């Protein structure tokens, strides 16, 4: 074995895994620093923030419910149109069937 291989043999980590560990460590340090900065500079108290998040959630939920109701109406209208088309075309197609 050459000197480089013997270095790897004596150490359990390779340079690539060491770099990955360092990257993950700096990721967590950055996340912690960002969270701390956000808490220190937050324009609202926790109670106000929770109330705002809840209000936004309820508004989004209402919008999704409205959209699902509207989509249901569109589906029903499409089914009605398909039934009307089927009933209109059926007598015309009947003479051509054997």
N, C-alpha and C positions, 0 to 999 in steps of 0.2 A: 504494500500500500504506500502511496506517496504521502507527503506531509499533510496535504489538504484532506485526504480521505481519513487519515488518522485523527485529524481535528474533529471531523464529523463523528467518528467512532467514539471519541471520548465524551462528546457532548450529545445529549439526546435531542436537542433542538437543531434544526437546520436553519440557515439564514432566512429562508422564506417563511418558516413558521414563526421565527422571532419577529420578523417584520409585521406579520399578521397580528401577533399579540400586541405589538406596539401600536398598531393602527387601531385595534379595538380599544385599547386603553385610552388613546387620545380621543376616540369617539365618545366614550363615556365621560371623559373630562370636559369635552365640549358641550355635551348634553347637560351636565350638571351646571356648568357656567351659564348656559343659556336659560335654564330653568330659574336659577338664582337671579339673573338679570331681569327676567320677565316678572318675577315676584316683586322685586324692588321697584320696578318702573311701572307696575300695573296701575292704570288710571282709576280702577274701581276696587271696592272692597270685595271680599270673597262672597258676601251675601248678595251684593249687587250683581256680581259676575254670574253667580248661579241663577239668579232670577232672569238675567238677560239670556243665558243659554237655554233655560227652560222655555222662555217666551219664543225664542227662535225655533226651538224644537217643535213647539205646538203649532207655530205658523207653518213650518215645513210639513208637518203631519197633516194639517188641514189642506194644504195645497195638493199633497199626494192623494188624499181622499177625494178631493174635488176632481182631480184628473182621472182617478179610477172610476168615479161615477160617470164622467163624460165619456170615457172609453167604453164603459158598459152600454151607454146610450148609442154610441156609434156602432157597436157590435150588433145591438138589437135592430137598428135601422138597416144595417147590411143584411141581416138575416131576413128582415121583412122584404127588402128589395129582391133578394134571391128567391124567396117564395113567390113573389109576384111575377118575376121573370119565368120561373118554372111553370107556373099556372098559365101564363100567356103562351109559352112556347110548346107546352105539352100537346095541345090539340093540333098544332101545326106539324109536329114531328110524328104523331100517331099514324097518319096514312103511309108514311115511309117505312115504318117498322113492319117486319114480317111476322 
